[in-house]
Amino acid sequence: MESKDKDKEKKQVLLRLSPSLWKELAAWAEDEFRSINGQIEYLLSESVKRRKAGKDIKKDEDETD
């Protein structure tokens, strides 16, 4: 149970973005009814999921070769 509690703790990071990227993210976040922070967290989570899924697919392909 302790590791789940630690996962719920949010880590803070300083992130520097160009003004044009900030504007794009702000517009996207607004379209999806999220804060900019929420949008960035969502996008990063999705990227990590895709990366893991890609590794799983690659692993399966390597095992069948």
mmJSON file of the N, C-alpha and C atoms, coordinates in Angstrom:
{"data_MODEL":{"atom_site":{
"group_PDB":["ATOM","ATOM","ATOM","ATOM","ATOM","ATOM","ATOM","ATOM","ATOM","ATOM","ATOM","ATOM","ATOM","ATOM","ATOM","ATOM","ATOM","ATOM","ATOM","ATOM","ATOM","ATOM","ATOM","ATOM","ATOM","ATOM","ATOM","ATOM","ATOM","ATOM","ATOM","ATOM","ATOM","ATOM","ATOM","ATOM","ATOM","ATOM","ATOM","ATOM","ATOM","ATOM","ATOM","ATOM","ATOM","ATOM","ATOM","ATOM","ATOM","ATOM","ATOM","ATOM","ATOM","ATOM","ATOM","ATOM","ATOM","ATOM","ATOM","ATOM","ATOM","ATOM","ATOM","ATOM","ATOM","ATOM","ATOM","ATOM","ATOM","ATOM","ATOM","ATOM","ATOM","ATOM","ATOM","ATOM","ATOM","ATOM","ATOM","ATOM","ATOM","ATOM","ATOM","ATOM","ATOM","ATOM","ATOM","ATOM","ATOM","ATOM","ATOM","ATOM","ATOM","ATOM","ATOM","ATOM","ATOM","ATOM","ATOM","ATOM","ATOM","ATOM","ATOM","ATOM","ATOM","ATOM","ATOM","ATOM","ATOM","ATOM","ATOM","ATOM","ATOM","ATOM","ATOM","ATOM","ATOM","ATOM","ATOM","ATOM","ATOM","ATOM","ATOM","ATOM","ATOM","ATOM","ATOM","ATOM","ATOM","ATOM","ATOM","ATOM","ATOM","ATOM","ATOM","ATOM","ATOM","ATOM","ATOM","ATOM","ATOM","ATOM","ATOM","ATOM","ATOM","ATOM","ATOM","ATOM","ATOM","ATOM","ATOM","ATOM","ATOM","ATOM","ATOM","ATOM","ATOM","ATOM","ATOM","ATOM","ATOM","ATOM","ATOM","ATOM","ATOM","ATOM","ATOM","ATOM","ATOM","ATOM","ATOM","ATOM","ATOM","ATOM","ATOM","ATOM","ATOM","ATOM","ATOM","ATOM","ATOM","ATOM","ATOM","ATOM","ATOM","ATOM","ATOM","ATOM","ATOM","ATOM","ATOM","ATOM","ATOM","ATOM","ATOM"],
"id":[1,2,3,4,5,6,7,8,9,10,11,12,13,14,15,16,17,18,19,20,21,22,23,24,25,26,27,28,29,30,31,32,33,34,35,36,37,38,39,40,41,42,43,44,45,46,47,48,49,50,51,52,53,54,55,56,57,58,59,60,61,62,63,64,65,66,67,68,69,70,71,72,73,74,75,76,77,78,79,80,81,82,83,84,85,86,87,88,89,90,91,92,93,94,95,96,97,98,99,100,101,102,103,104,105,106,107,108,109,110,111,112,113,114,115,116,117,118,119,120,121,122,123,124,125,126,127,128,129,130,131,132,133,134,135,136,137,138,139,140,141,142,143,144,145,146,147,148,149,150,151,152,153,154,155,156,157,158,159,160,161,162,163,164,165,166,167,168,169,170,171,172,173,174,175,176,177,178,179,180,181,182,183,184,185,186,187,188,189,190,191,192,193,194,195],
"type_symbol":["N","C","C","N","C","C","N","C","C","N","C","C","N","C","C","N","C","C","N","C","C","N","C","C","N","C","C","N","C","C","N","C","C","N","C","C","N","C","C","N","C","C","N","C","C","N","C","C","N","C","C","N","C","C","N","C","C","N","C","C","N","C","C","N","C","C","N","C","C","N","C","C","N","C","C","N","C","C","N","C","C","N","C","C","N","C","C","N","C","C","N","C","C","N","C","C","N","C","C","N","C","C","N","C","C","N","C","C","N","C","C","N","C","C","N","C","C","N","C","C","N","C","C","N","C","C","N","C","C","N","C","C","N","C","C","N","C","C","N","C","C","N","C","C","N","C","C","N","C","C","N","C","C","N","C","C","N","C","C","N","C","C","N","C","C","N","C","C","N","C","C","N","C","C","N","C","C","N","C","C","N","C","C","N","C","C","N","C","C","N","C","C","N","C","C"],
"label_atom_id":["N","CA","C","N","CA","C","N","CA","C","N","CA","C","N","CA","C","N","CA","C","N","CA","C","N","CA","C","N","CA","C","N","CA","C","N","CA","C","N","CA","C","N","CA","C","N","CA","C","N","CA","C","N","CA","C","N","CA","C","N","CA","C","N","CA","C","N","CA","C","N","CA","C","N","CA","C","N","CA","C","N","CA","C","N","CA","C","N","CA","C","N","CA","C","N","CA","C","N","CA","C","N","CA","C","N","CA","C","N","CA","C","N","CA","C","N","CA","C","N","CA","C","N","CA","C","N","CA","C","N","CA","C","N","CA","C","N","CA","C","N","CA","C","N","CA","C","N","CA","C","N","CA","C","N","CA","C","N","CA","C","N","CA","C","N","CA","C","N","CA","C","N","CA","C","N","CA","C","N","CA","C","N","CA","C","N","CA","C","N","CA","C","N","CA","C","N","CA","C","N","CA","C","N","CA","C","N","CA","C","N","CA","C","N","CA","C","N","CA","C","N","CA","C","N","CA","C"],
"label_alt_id":[null,null,null,null,null,null,null,null,null,null,null,null,null,null,null,null,null,null,null,null,null,null,null,null,null,null,null,null,null,null,null,null,null,null,null,null,null,null,null,null,null,null,null,null,null,null,null,null,null,null,null,null,null,null,null,null,null,null,null,null,null,null,null,null,null,null,null,null,null,null,null,null,null,null,null,null,null,null,null,null,null,null,null,null,null,null,null,null,null,null,null,null,null,null,null,null,null,null,null,null,null,null,null,null,null,null,null,null,null,null,null,null,null,null,null,null,null,null,null,null,null,null,null,null,null,null,null,null,null,null,null,null,null,null,null,null,null,null,null,null,null,null,null,null,null,null,null,null,null,null,null,null,null,null,null,null,null,null,null,null,null,null,null,null,null,null,null,null,null,null,null,null,null,null,null,null,null,null,null,null,null,null,null,null,null,null,null,null,null,null,null,null,null,null,null],
"label_comp_id":["MET","MET","MET","GLU","GLU","GLU","SER","SER","SER","LYS","LYS","LYS","ASP","ASP","ASP","LYS","LYS","LYS","ASP","ASP","ASP","LYS","LYS","LYS","GLU","GLU","GLU","LYS","LYS","LYS","LYS","LYS","LYS","GLN","GLN","GLN","VAL","VAL","VAL","LEU","LEU","LEU","LEU","LEU","LEU","ARG","ARG","ARG","LEU","LEU","LEU","SER","SER","SER","PRO","PRO","PRO","SER","SER","SER","LEU","LEU","LEU","TRP","TRP","TRP","LYS","LYS","LYS","GLU","GLU","GLU","LEU","LEU","LEU","ALA","ALA","ALA","ALA","ALA","ALA","TRP","TRP","TRP","ALA","ALA","ALA","GLU","GLU","GLU","ASP","ASP","ASP","GLU","GLU","GLU","PHE","PHE","PHE","ARG","ARG","ARG","SER","SER","SER","ILE","ILE","ILE","ASN","ASN","ASN","GLY","GLY","GLY","GLN","GLN","GLN","ILE","ILE","ILE","GLU","GLU","GLU","TYR","TYR","TYR","LEU","LEU","LEU","LEU","LEU","LEU","SER","SER","SER","GLU","GLU","GLU","SER","SER","SER","VAL","VAL","VAL","LYS","LYS","LYS","ARG","ARG","ARG","ARG","ARG","ARG","LYS","LYS","LYS","ALA","ALA","ALA","GLY","GLY","GLY","LYS","LYS","LYS","ASP","ASP","ASP","ILE","ILE","ILE","LYS","LYS","LYS","LYS","LYS","LYS","ASP","ASP","ASP","GLU","GLU","GLU","ASP","ASP","ASP","GLU","GLU","GLU","THR","THR","THR","ASP","ASP","ASP"],
"label_asym_id":["A","A","A","A","A","A","A","A","A","A","A","A","A","A","A","A","A","A","A","A","A","A","A","A","A","A","A","A","A","A","A","A","A","A","A","A","A","A","A","A","A","A","A","A","A","A","A","A","A","A","A","A","A","A","A","A","A","A","A","A","A","A","A","A","A","A","A","A","A","A","A","A","A","A","A","A","A","A","A","A","A","A","A","A","A","A","A","A","A","A","A","A","A","A","A","A","A","A","A","A","A","A","A","A","A","A","A","A","A","A","A","A","A","A","A","A","A","A","A","A","A","A","A","A","A","A","A","A","A","A","A","A","A","A","A","A","A","A","A","A","A","A","A","A","A","A","A","A","A","A","A","A","A","A","A","A","A","A","A","A","A","A","A","A","A","A","A","A","A","A","A","A","A","A","A","A","A","A","A","A","A","A","A","A","A","A","A","A","A","A","A","A","A","A","A"],
"label_entity_id":["1","1","1","1","1","1","1","1","1","1","1","1","1","1","1","1","1","1","1","1","1","1","1","1","1","1","1","1","1","1","1","1","1","1","1","1","1","1","1","1","1","1","1","1","1","1","1","1","1","1","1","1","1","1","1","1","1","1","1","1","1","1","1","1","1","1","1","1","1","1","1","1","1","1","1","1","1","1","1","1","1","1","1","1","1","1","1","1","1","1","1","1","1","1","1","1","1","1","1","1","1","1","1","1","1","1","1","1","1","1","1","1","1","1","1","1","1","1","1","1","1","1","1","1","1","1","1","1","1","1","1","1","1","1","1","1","1","1","1","1","1","1","1","1","1","1","1","1","1","1","1","1","1","1","1","1","1","1","1","1","1","1","1","1","1","1","1","1","1","1","1","1","1","1","1","1","1","1","1","1","1","1","1","1","1","1","1","1","1","1","1","1","1","1","1"],
"label_seq_id":[1,1,1,2,2,2,3,3,3,4,4,4,5,5,5,6,6,6,7,7,7,8,8,8,9,9,9,10,10,10,11,11,11,12,12,12,13,13,13,14,14,14,15,15,15,16,16,16,17,17,17,18,18,18,19,19,19,20,20,20,21,21,21,22,22,22,23,23,23,24,24,24,25,25,25,26,26,26,27,27,27,28,28,28,29,29,29,30,30,30,31,31,31,32,32,32,33,33,33,34,34,34,35,35,35,36,36,36,37,37,37,38,38,38,39,39,39,40,40,40,41,41,41,42,42,42,43,43,43,44,44,44,45,45,45,46,46,46,47,47,47,48,48,48,49,49,49,50,50,50,51,51,51,52,52,52,53,53,53,54,54,54,55,55,55,56,56,56,57,57,57,58,58,58,59,59,59,60,60,60,61,61,61,62,62,62,63,63,63,64,64,64,65,65,65],
"pdbx_PDB_ins_code":[null,null,null,null,null,null,null,null,null,null,null,null,null,null,null,null,null,null,null,null,null,null,null,null,null,null,null,null,null,null,null,null,null,null,null,null,null,null,null,null,null,null,null,null,null,null,null,null,null,null,null,null,null,null,null,null,null,null,null,null,null,null,null,null,null,null,null,null,null,null,null,null,null,null,null,null,null,null,null,null,null,null,null,null,null,null,null,null,null,null,null,null,null,null,null,null,null,null,null,null,null,null,null,null,null,null,null,null,null,null,null,null,null,null,null,null,null,null,null,null,null,null,null,null,null,null,null,null,null,null,null,null,null,null,null,null,null,null,null,null,null,null,null,null,null,null,null,null,null,null,null,null,null,null,null,null,null,null,null,null,null,null,null,null,null,null,null,null,null,null,null,null,null,null,null,null,null,null,null,null,null,null,null,null,null,null,null,null,null,null,null,null,null,null,null],
"Cartn_x":[0.812,0.0,0.853,2.007,2.842,3.286,3.601,4.05,2.926,1.683,0.563,0.418,0.623,0.553,1.651,2.828,3.928,3.645,2.948,2.598,1.626,0.842,-0.137,0.507,1.71,2.419,2.878,2.59,2.998,4.378,5.202,6.53,6.435,7.182,7.189,8.418,8.214,9.314,9.219,10.352,10.402,10.495,9.599,9.566,9.559,10.512,10.571,10.059,9.094,8.485,8.563,8.649,8.607,7.194,7.069,5.735,4.779,5.285,4.401,3.91,4.778,4.356,3.36,3.608,2.688,1.291,1.243,-0.053,-0.759,-0.024,-0.612,-1.146,-0.35,-0.788,-1.99,-1.989,-3.101,-4.393,-4.318,-5.501,-5.979,-5.045,-5.386,-6.014,-5.427,-5.956,-7.38,-7.599,-8.932,-9.939,-9.538,-10.413,-10.824,-9.923,-10.18,-10.555,-10.881,-11.344,-10.346,-9.07,-8.011,-7.23,-6.528,-5.557,-4.339,-3.486,-2.274,-1.44,-1.323,-0.587,-1.211,-2.538,-3.233,-3.014,-2.99,-2.771,-1.365,-0.383,0.997,1.145,0.553,0.622,-0.067,-1.211,-1.928,-1.074,-0.492,0.32,1.545,2.179,3.331,2.919,1.796,1.301,0.994,0.352,0.03,1.298,2.289,3.555,4.246,4.225,4.841,4.088,2.76,1.956,2.285,2.371,2.689,4.085,5.011,6.382,6.425,5.715,5.667,4.988,3.905,3.193,4.092,4.836,5.759,6.837,7.333,8.341,7.754,6.492,5.833,5.662,5.263,5.093,6.44,7.472,8.813,9.309,9.049,9.463,8.781,7.458,6.709,7.251,7.581,8.125,9.473,10.303,11.625,11.51,10.521,10.338,9.854,9.14,8.608,9.614,10.67,11.687,12.614],
"Cartn_y":[-1.206,0.0,1.267,1.191,2.37,2.913,2.042,2.514,3.235,2.8,3.497,4.904,5.055,6.38,7.281,6.728,7.524,7.93,7.077,7.416,8.591,8.771,9.856,11.21,11.2,12.451,13.024,14.268,14.917,15.516,15.339,15.935,17.244,18.211,19.488,19.574,20.147,20.332,21.729,22.325,23.611,23.317,23.884,23.626,24.955,25.121,26.343,26.029,26.827,26.628,27.92,27.767,28.955,29.53,30.833,31.441,30.812,30.418,29.822,28.445,27.644,26.333,26.509,27.471,27.761,28.094,28.938,29.312,28.097,27.23,26.015,25.091,24.89,24.033,24.623,25.939,26.598,26.422,26.583,26.414,24.966,24.027,22.598,22.236,22.723,22.446,22.98,24.173,24.767,23.936,23.46,22.615,21.341,20.828,19.565,19.778,21.032,21.383,20.967,21.219,20.934,22.217,22.211,23.277,22.979,23.945,23.702,22.616,22.7,21.684,20.302,20.232,18.964,18.435,19.334,18.93,18.378,19.047,18.576,17.213,17.062,15.773,14.682,14.998,14.04,13.62,14.592,14.296,13.456,13.766,12.975,11.55,11.403,10.067,9.24,9.862,9.155,8.748,9.624,9.307,8.119,8.085,6.973,5.674,5.735,4.533,4.018,4.927,4.523,3.927,4.518,4.008,2.593,2.388,1.057,0.068,0.482,-0.391,-0.724,0.233,0.003,-0.981,-0.892,-1.839,-3.24,-3.339,-4.639,-5.238,-4.419,-4.888,-5.323,-4.508,-4.832,-6.126,-6.291,-7.497,-8.719,-8.613,-9.722,-10.059,-9.03,-9.265,-9.959,-9.541,-10.152,-11.607,-11.929,-13.302,-14.226,-13.682,-14.509,-14.686,-13.87,-13.971,-15.144],
"Cartn_z":[0.0,0.0,0.0,0.63,0.753,-0.601,-1.563,-2.87,-3.613,-3.406,-4.041,-3.48,-2.177,-1.57,-2.122,-2.331,-2.872,-4.309,-5.071,-6.452,-6.51,-5.474,-5.463,-5.188,-4.622,-4.379,-5.716,-5.94,-7.189,-7.033,-8.039,-8.079,-8.856,-8.441,-9.135,-10.027,-11.212,-12.156,-12.753,-12.928,-13.614,-15.098,-15.868,-17.307,-18.047,-18.927,-19.732,-21.128,-21.576,-22.894,-23.689,-24.991,-25.843,-25.778,-26.0,-25.981,-27.002,-28.161,-29.177,-28.733,-28.113,-27.609,-26.473,-25.593,-24.492,-25.029,-26.062,-26.647,-27.225,-27.923,-28.501,-27.407,-26.372,-25.273,-24.532,-24.354,-23.676,-24.469,-25.791,-26.638,-26.61,-26.695,-26.667,-25.328,-24.248,-22.911,-22.779,-23.279,-23.214,-24.006,-25.179,-25.999,-25.264,-24.418,-23.722,-22.255,-21.902,-20.559,-19.478,-19.75,-18.779,-18.513,-17.379,-17.132,-18.019,-18.173,-18.958,-18.274,-16.947,-16.212,-16.434,-16.354,-16.58,-17.987,-18.951,-20.341,-20.538,-19.959,-20.08,-19.411,-18.233,-17.536,-18.353,-18.937,-19.777,-20.98,-21.661,-22.842,-22.488,-21.377,-20.956,-20.591,-19.892,-19.524,-20.764,-21.747,-22.99,-23.74,-23.737,-24.408,-23.747,-22.426,-21.707,-21.993,-22.013,-22.331,-23.727,-24.692,-26.071,-26.163,-25.442,-25.459,-24.893,-23.776,-23.175,-24.112,-24.736,-25.675,-26.855,-27.334,-28.435,-28.064,-26.849,-26.388,-26.304,-25.846,-25.768,-27.152,-28.119,-29.497,-30.058,-29.854,-30.331,-29.697,-28.395,-27.679,-28.261,-28.548,-29.143,-30.525,-31.317,-32.661,-32.571,-31.628,-31.47,-31.058,-30.235,-29.768,-30.878,-31.874,-32.952,-34.089,-34.096,-35.157,-34.95],
"occupancy":[1.0,1.0,1.0,1.0,1.0,1.0,1.0,1.0,1.0,1.0,1.0,1.0,1.0,1.0,1.0,1.0,1.0,1.0,1.0,1.0,1.0,1.0,1.0,1.0,1.0,1.0,1.0,1.0,1.0,1.0,1.0,1.0,1.0,1.0,1.0,1.0,1.0,1.0,1.0,1.0,1.0,1.0,1.0,1.0,1.0,1.0,1.0,1.0,1.0,1.0,1.0,1.0,1.0,1.0,1.0,1.0,1.0,1.0,1.0,1.0,1.0,1.0,1.0,1.0,1.0,1.0,1.0,1.0,1.0,1.0,1.0,1.0,1.0,1.0,1.0,1.0,1.0,1.0,1.0,1.0,1.0,1.0,1.0,1.0,1.0,1.0,1.0,1.0,1.0,1.0,1.0,1.0,1.0,1.0,1.0,1.0,1.0,1.0,1.0,1.0,1.0,1.0,1.0,1.0,1.0,1.0,1.0,1.0,1.0,1.0,1.0,1.0,1.0,1.0,1.0,1.0,1.0,1.0,1.0,1.0,1.0,1.0,1.0,1.0,1.0,1.0,1.0,1.0,1.0,1.0,1.0,1.0,1.0,1.0,1.0,1.0,1.0,1.0,1.0,1.0,1.0,1.0,1.0,1.0,1.0,1.0,1.0,1.0,1.0,1.0,1.0,1.0,1.0,1.0,1.0,1.0,1.0,1.0,1.0,1.0,1.0,1.0,1.0,1.0,1.0,1.0,1.0,1.0,1.0,1.0,1.0,1.0,1.0,1.0,1.0,1.0,1.0,1.0,1.0,1.0,1.0,1.0,1.0,1.0,1.0,1.0,1.0,1.0,1.0,1.0,1.0,1.0,1.0,1.0,1.0],
"B_iso_or_equiv":[0.0,0.0,0.0,0.0,0.0,0.0,0.0,0.0,0.0,0.0,0.0,0.0,0.0,0.0,0.0,0.0,0.0,0.0,0.0,0.0,0.0,0.0,0.0,0.0,0.0,0.0,0.0,0.0,0.0,0.0,0.0,0.0,0.0,0.0,0.0,0.0,0.0,0.0,0.0,0.0,0.0,0.0,0.0,0.0,0.0,0.0,0.0,0.0,0.0,0.0,0.0,0.0,0.0,0.0,0.0,0.0,0.0,0.0,0.0,0.0,0.0,0.0,0.0,0.0,0.0,0.0,0.0,0.0,0.0,0.0,0.0,0.0,0.0,0.0,0.0,0.0,0.0,0.0,0.0,0.0,0.0,0.0,0.0,0.0,0.0,0.0,0.0,0.0,0.0,0.0,0.0,0.0,0.0,0.0,0.0,0.0,0.0,0.0,0.0,0.0,0.0,0.0,0.0,0.0,0.0,0.0,0.0,0.0,0.0,0.0,0.0,0.0,0.0,0.0,0.0,0.0,0.0,0.0,0.0,0.0,0.0,0.0,0.0,0.0,0.0,0.0,0.0,0.0,0.0,0.0,0.0,0.0,0.0,0.0,0.0,0.0,0.0,0.0,0.0,0.0,0.0,0.0,0.0,0.0,0.0,0.0,0.0,0.0,0.0,0.0,0.0,0.0,0.0,0.0,0.0,0.0,0.0,0.0,0.0,0.0,0.0,0.0,0.0,0.0,0.0,0.0,0.0,0.0,0.0,0.0,0.0,0.0,0.0,0.0,0.0,0.0,0.0,0.0,0.0,0.0,0.0,0.0,0.0,0.0,0.0,0.0,0.0,0.0,0.0,0.0,0.0,0.0,0.0,0.0,0.0],
"pdbx_formal_charge":[null,null,null,null,null,null,null,null,null,null,null,null,null,null,null,null,null,null,null,null,null,null,null,null,null,null,null,null,null,null,null,null,null,null,null,null,null,null,null,null,null,null,null,null,null,null,null,null,null,null,null,null,null,null,null,null,null,null,null,null,null,null,null,null,null,null,null,null,null,null,null,null,null,null,null,null,null,null,null,null,null,null,null,null,null,null,null,null,null,null,null,null,null,null,null,null,null,null,null,null,null,null,null,null,null,null,null,null,null,null,null,null,null,null,null,null,null,null,null,null,null,null,null,null,null,null,null,null,null,null,null,null,null,null,null,null,null,null,null,null,null,null,null,null,null,null,null,null,null,null,null,null,null,null,null,null,null,null,null,null,null,null,null,null,null,null,null,null,null,null,null,null,null,null,null,null,null,null,null,null,null,null,null,null,null,null,null,null,null,null,null,null,null,null,null],
"auth_seq_id":[1,1,1,2,2,2,3,3,3,4,4,4,5,5,5,6,6,6,7,7,7,8,8,8,9,9,9,10,10,10,11,11,11,12,12,12,13,13,13,14,14,14,15,15,15,16,16,16,17,17,17,18,18,18,19,19,19,20,20,20,21,21,21,22,22,22,23,23,23,24,24,24,25,25,25,26,26,26,27,27,27,28,28,28,29,29,29,30,30,30,31,31,31,32,32,32,33,33,33,34,34,34,35,35,35,36,36,36,37,37,37,38,38,38,39,39,39,40,40,40,41,41,41,42,42,42,43,43,43,44,44,44,45,45,45,46,46,46,47,47,47,48,48,48,49,49,49,50,50,50,51,51,51,52,52,52,53,53,53,54,54,54,55,55,55,56,56,56,57,57,57,58,58,58,59,59,59,60,60,60,61,61,61,62,62,62,63,63,63,64,64,64,65,65,65],
"auth_comp_id":["MET","MET","MET","GLU","GLU","GLU","SER","SER","SER","LYS","LYS","LYS","ASP","ASP","ASP","LYS","LYS","LYS","ASP","ASP","ASP","LYS","LYS","LYS","GLU","GLU","GLU","LYS","LYS","LYS","LYS","LYS","LYS","GLN","GLN","GLN","VAL","VAL","VAL","LEU","LEU","LEU","LEU","LEU","LEU","ARG","ARG","ARG","LEU","LEU","LEU","SER","SER","SER","PRO","PRO","PRO","SER","SER","SER","LEU","LEU","LEU","TRP","TRP","TRP","LYS","LYS","LYS","GLU","GLU","GLU","LEU","LEU","LEU","ALA","ALA","ALA","ALA","ALA","ALA","TRP","TRP","TRP","ALA","ALA","ALA","GLU","GLU","GLU","ASP","ASP","ASP","GLU","GLU","GLU","PHE","PHE","PHE","ARG","ARG","ARG","SER","SER","SER","ILE","ILE","ILE","ASN","ASN","ASN","GLY","GLY","GLY","GLN","GLN","GLN","ILE","ILE","ILE","GLU","GLU","GLU","TYR","TYR","TYR","LEU","LEU","LEU","LEU","LEU","LEU","SER","SER","SER","GLU","GLU","GLU","SER","SER","SER","VAL","VAL","VAL","LYS","LYS","LYS","ARG","ARG","ARG","ARG","ARG","ARG","LYS","LYS","LYS","ALA","ALA","ALA","GLY","GLY","GLY","LYS","LYS","LYS","ASP","ASP","ASP","ILE","ILE","ILE","LYS","LYS","LYS","LYS","LYS","LYS","ASP","ASP","ASP","GLU","GLU","GLU","ASP","ASP","ASP","GLU","GLU","GLU","THR","THR","THR","ASP","ASP","ASP"],
"auth_asym_id":["A","A","A","A","A","A","A","A","A","A","A","A","A","A","A","A","A","A","A","A","A","A","A","A","A","A","A","A","A","A","A","A","A","A","A","A","A","A","A","A","A","A","A","A","A","A","A","A","A","A","A","A","A","A","A","A","A","A","A","A","A","A","A","A","A","A","A","A","A","A","A","A","A","A","A","A","A","A","A","A","A","A","A","A","A","A","A","A","A","A","A","A","A","A","A","A","A","A","A","A","A","A","A","A","A","A","A","A","A","A","A","A","A","A","A","A","A","A","A","A","A","A","A","A","A","A","A","A","A","A","A","A","A","A","A","A","A","A","A","A","A","A","A","A","A","A","A","A","A","A","A","A","A","A","A","A","A","A","A","A","A","A","A","A","A","A","A","A","A","A","A","A","A","A","A","A","A","A","A","A","A","A","A","A","A","A","A","A","A","A","A","A","A","A","A"],
"auth_atom_id":["N","CA","C","N","CA","C","N","CA","C","N","CA","C","N","CA","C","N","CA","C","N","CA","C","N","CA","C","N","CA","C","N","CA","C","N","CA","C","N","CA","C","N","CA","C","N","CA","C","N","CA","C","N","CA","C","N","CA","C","N","CA","C","N","CA","C","N","CA","C","N","CA","C","N","CA","C","N","CA","C","N","CA","C","N","CA","C","N","CA","C","N","CA","C","N","CA","C","N","CA","C","N","CA","C","N","CA","C","N","CA","C","N","CA","C","N","CA","C","N","CA","C","N","CA","C","N","CA","C","N","CA","C","N","CA","C","N","CA","C","N","CA","C","N","CA","C","N","CA","C","N","CA","C","N","CA","C","N","CA","C","N","CA","C","N","CA","C","N","CA","C","N","CA","C","N","CA","C","N","CA","C","N","CA","C","N","CA","C","N","CA","C","N","CA","C","N","CA","C","N","CA","C","N","CA","C","N","CA","C","N","CA","C","N","CA","C","N","CA","C","N","CA","C","N","CA","C"],
"pdbx_PDB_model_num":[1,1,1,1,1,1,1,1,1,1,1,1,1,1,1,1,1,1,1,1,1,1,1,1,1,1,1,1,1,1,1,1,1,1,1,1,1,1,1,1,1,1,1,1,1,1,1,1,1,1,1,1,1,1,1,1,1,1,1,1,1,1,1,1,1,1,1,1,1,1,1,1,1,1,1,1,1,1,1,1,1,1,1,1,1,1,1,1,1,1,1,1,1,1,1,1,1,1,1,1,1,1,1,1,1,1,1,1,1,1,1,1,1,1,1,1,1,1,1,1,1,1,1,1,1,1,1,1,1,1,1,1,1,1,1,1,1,1,1,1,1,1,1,1,1,1,1,1,1,1,1,1,1,1,1,1,1,1,1,1,1,1,1,1,1,1,1,1,1,1,1,1,1,1,1,1,1,1,1,1,1,1,1,1,1,1,1,1,1,1,1,1,1,1,1]
}}}
